[in-house]
Amino acid sequence: MNTTEYCVQLVLILLVVRQIKGGRLDLAGLVLPIVLIAATAAYYLRSIPTGGGDLALELGLAALGAGLGIAAGFTTRVWATRDEGVHAKAGLVAAALWVGGIGARVVFVLAAEHTGFGTVVADFSRDQQITGSQAWVAAFVLMALSEAVARLVTVRLRARTAQRRLAALDLAA
Protein backbone atom coordinates (compact mmCIF):
# COMPACT_ATOMS: atom_id res chain seq x y z
CA MET A 1 0.00 0.00 0.00
CA ASN A 2 1.22 3.47 -0.77
CA THR A 3 0.69 6.74 1.10
CA THR A 4 -2.41 7.65 -0.91
CA GLU A 5 -4.02 4.32 -0.10
CA TYR A 6 -3.30 4.76 3.62
CA CYS A 7 -4.83 8.25 3.43
CA VAL A 8 -7.98 6.88 1.78
CA GLN A 9 -8.35 4.31 4.57
CA LEU A 10 -7.81 7.04 7.16
CA VAL A 11 -10.54 9.19 5.60
CA LEU A 12 -12.89 6.19 5.71
CA ILE A 13 -12.09 5.71 9.40
CA LEU A 14 -12.67 9.42 10.06
CA LEU A 15 -16.13 9.01 8.56
CA VAL A 16 -16.81 6.52 11.35
CA VAL A 17 -15.69 9.03 13.96
CA ARG A 18 -18.11 11.55 12.46
CA GLN A 19 -20.89 8.96 12.58
CA ILE A 20 -20.16 8.01 16.20
CA LYS A 21 -20.38 11.66 17.15
CA GLY A 22 -23.82 11.63 15.55
CA GLY A 23 -25.88 14.51 14.38
CA ARG A 24 -28.63 15.76 12.16
CA LEU A 25 -29.00 14.10 8.78
CA ASP A 26 -28.64 17.01 6.41
CA LEU A 27 -27.57 17.58 2.83
CA ALA A 28 -23.88 17.84 3.75
CA GLY A 29 -24.07 14.46 5.47
CA LEU A 30 -25.41 13.01 2.25
CA VAL A 31 -23.14 14.83 -0.20
CA LEU A 32 -19.80 14.20 1.57
CA PRO A 33 -20.00 10.39 1.45
CA ILE A 34 -21.23 10.48 -2.17
CA VAL A 35 -18.32 12.73 -3.19
CA LEU A 36 -15.83 10.48 -1.36
CA ILE A 37 -17.32 7.37 -2.95
CA ALA A 38 -17.19 8.92 -6.43
CA ALA A 39 -13.60 10.12 -5.93
CA THR A 40 -12.51 6.70 -4.68
CA ALA A 41 -14.14 4.98 -7.64
CA ALA A 42 -12.57 7.40 -10.10
CA TYR A 43 -9.11 6.97 -8.54
CA TYR A 44 -9.06 3.17 -8.21
CA LEU A 45 -11.43 1.73 -10.76
CA ARG A 46 -9.48 2.29 -13.94
CA SER A 47 -10.78 -1.08 -15.06
CA ILE A 48 -12.90 -3.89 -13.69
CA PRO A 49 -11.54 -7.16 -15.05
CA THR A 50 -14.24 -9.72 -15.82
CA GLY A 51 -12.25 -12.61 -17.27
CA GLY A 52 -11.85 -16.00 -15.62
CA GLY A 53 -12.98 -15.87 -11.99
CA ASP A 54 -12.57 -12.09 -11.68
CA LEU A 55 -16.26 -11.23 -11.81
CA ALA A 56 -17.15 -13.81 -9.16
CA LEU A 57 -14.46 -12.39 -6.86
CA GLU A 58 -15.62 -8.83 -7.44
CA LEU A 59 -19.31 -9.62 -6.98
CA GLY A 60 -18.60 -11.72 -3.91
CA LEU A 61 -16.62 -9.00 -2.16
CA ALA A 62 -19.12 -6.34 -3.26
CA ALA A 63 -21.92 -8.45 -1.72
CA LEU A 64 -19.89 -8.84 1.48
CA GLY A 65 -19.40 -5.06 1.59
CA ALA A 66 -23.12 -4.47 1.03
CA GLY A 67 -23.92 -6.87 3.86
CA LEU A 68 -21.54 -5.05 6.21
CA GLY A 69 -23.01 -1.68 5.15
CA ILE A 70 -26.61 -2.81 5.68
CA ALA A 71 -25.73 -4.27 9.08
CA ALA A 72 -23.95 -1.03 10.02
CA GLY A 73 -26.98 0.95 8.85
CA PHE A 74 -29.37 -1.14 10.95
CA THR A 75 -27.16 -0.87 14.03
CA THR A 76 -27.03 2.92 13.72
CA ARG A 77 -29.51 4.72 15.94
CA VAL A 78 -31.89 6.85 13.83
CA TRP A 79 -34.56 9.13 15.29
CA ALA A 80 -36.72 12.10 14.32
CA THR A 81 -37.65 15.15 16.35
CA ARG A 82 -40.32 17.71 15.61
CA ASP A 83 -38.03 20.71 15.76
CA GLU A 84 -34.60 19.43 14.71
CA GLY A 85 -35.32 16.87 11.98
CA VAL A 86 -33.79 13.41 11.72
CA HIS A 87 -30.64 12.39 13.52
CA ALA A 88 -28.33 9.38 13.34
CA LYS A 89 -25.63 8.12 15.65
CA ALA A 90 -23.49 5.06 15.00
CA GLY A 91 -22.90 2.84 18.00
CA LEU A 92 -20.09 0.43 18.76
CA VAL A 93 -21.50 -2.37 16.61
CA ALA A 94 -21.92 -0.11 13.57
CA ALA A 95 -18.42 1.29 14.06
CA ALA A 96 -16.96 -2.19 14.53
CA LEU A 97 -18.57 -3.39 11.30
CA TRP A 98 -17.23 -0.37 9.39
CA VAL A 99 -13.73 -0.51 10.84
CA GLY A 100 -13.75 -4.31 10.54
CA GLY A 101 -14.33 -4.04 6.79
CA ILE A 102 -11.55 -1.49 6.42
CA GLY A 103 -9.24 -3.45 8.70
CA ALA A 104 -9.82 -6.71 6.83
CA ARG A 105 -8.86 -5.08 3.53
CA VAL A 106 -5.74 -3.46 4.99
CA VAL A 107 -4.62 -6.64 6.77
CA PHE A 108 -5.15 -8.67 3.59
CA VAL A 109 -3.04 -6.30 1.51
CA LEU A 110 -0.28 -6.03 4.10
CA ALA A 111 -0.18 -9.79 4.62
CA ALA A 112 -0.11 -10.43 0.87
CA GLU A 113 2.68 -7.90 0.32
CA HIS A 114 4.88 -8.60 3.35
CA THR A 115 4.41 -12.22 4.43
CA GLY A 116 4.14 -15.69 2.97
CA PHE A 117 0.42 -15.07 2.58
CA GLY A 118 1.20 -13.72 -0.89
CA THR A 119 1.83 -17.28 -2.13
CA VAL A 120 -1.54 -18.37 -0.70
CA VAL A 121 -3.22 -15.53 -2.60
CA ALA A 122 -1.31 -16.45 -5.77
CA ASP A 123 -2.35 -20.11 -5.43
CA PHE A 124 -5.97 -19.13 -4.78
CA SER A 125 -5.91 -16.75 -7.73
CA ARG A 126 -4.56 -19.43 -10.03
CA ASP A 127 -7.06 -22.05 -8.77
CA GLN A 128 -10.00 -19.63 -9.12
CA GLN A 129 -8.74 -18.25 -12.45
CA ILE A 130 -8.28 -14.70 -11.10
CA THR A 131 -6.46 -12.93 -13.93
CA GLY A 132 -4.27 -10.57 -11.91
CA SER A 133 -3.84 -8.02 -9.16
CA GLN A 134 -6.23 -5.51 -10.79
CA ALA A 135 -9.08 -7.95 -10.13
CA TRP A 136 -8.20 -7.90 -6.42
CA VAL A 137 -7.96 -4.11 -6.43
CA ALA A 138 -11.34 -3.82 -8.14
CA ALA A 139 -12.89 -6.38 -5.76
CA PHE A 140 -11.68 -4.56 -2.64
CA VAL A 141 -12.70 -1.15 -3.97
CA LEU A 142 -16.12 -2.48 -4.91
CA MET A 143 -16.39 -3.98 -1.42
CA ALA A 144 -15.61 -0.61 0.17
CA LEU A 145 -17.93 1.29 -2.16
CA SER A 146 -20.83 -1.12 -1.70
CA GLU A 147 -20.33 -0.97 2.07
CA ALA A 148 -20.48 2.82 2.08
CA VAL A 149 -23.44 3.05 -0.30
CA ALA A 150 -25.40 0.32 1.51
CA ARG A 151 -24.91 2.00 4.88
CA LEU A 152 -25.86 5.40 3.47
CA VAL A 153 -29.01 4.06 1.79
CA THR A 154 -30.00 2.01 4.85
CA VAL A 155 -29.66 4.97 7.21
CA ARG A 156 -31.52 7.29 4.81
CA LEU A 157 -34.38 4.79 4.40
CA ARG A 158 -34.59 4.40 8.17
CA ALA A 159 -34.63 8.20 8.46
CA ARG A 160 -37.64 8.37 6.16
CA THR A 161 -39.37 5.74 8.29
CA ALA A 162 -38.61 7.76 11.44
CA GLN A 163 -40.06 10.88 9.80
CA ARG A 164 -43.23 9.02 8.80
CA ARG A 165 -43.68 7.64 12.32
CA LEU A 166 -43.34 11.11 13.78
CA ALA A 167 -45.81 12.51 11.25
CA ALA A 168 -48.26 9.68 12.09
CA LEU A 169 -47.97 10.50 15.78
CA ASP A 170 -48.67 14.17 15.02
CA LEU A 171 -51.77 13.23 13.03
CA ALA A 172 -53.00 10.92 15.79
CA ALA A 173 -52.59 13.63 18.43
Number of C-alpha atoms within 10 A of each C-alpha: 9 6 8 9 13 12 11 13 18 13 13 19 17 12 17 20 13 13 18 18 12 17 15 17 20 11 8 10 14 13 11 12 16 16 11 16 19 12 12 17 16 11 10 16 17 11 11 17 21 14 13 14 17 24 17 15 21 23 15 15 22 22 17 18 29 22 18 25 29 24 19 27 28 17 19 24 18 25 20 21 13 10 6 9 14 20 18 22 22 24 17 13 14 25 20 16 21 25 16 13 19 20 15 12 17 17 11 14 18 14 14 16 13 9 11 10 15 16 12 12 17 15 13 12 20 14 10 14 14 24 16 14 14 17 23 21 19 25 25 25 23 26 26 28 22 23 28 26 18 22 26 20 15 18 26 18 14 20 21 15 15 19 19 13 14 16 15 11 10 10 8 7 6
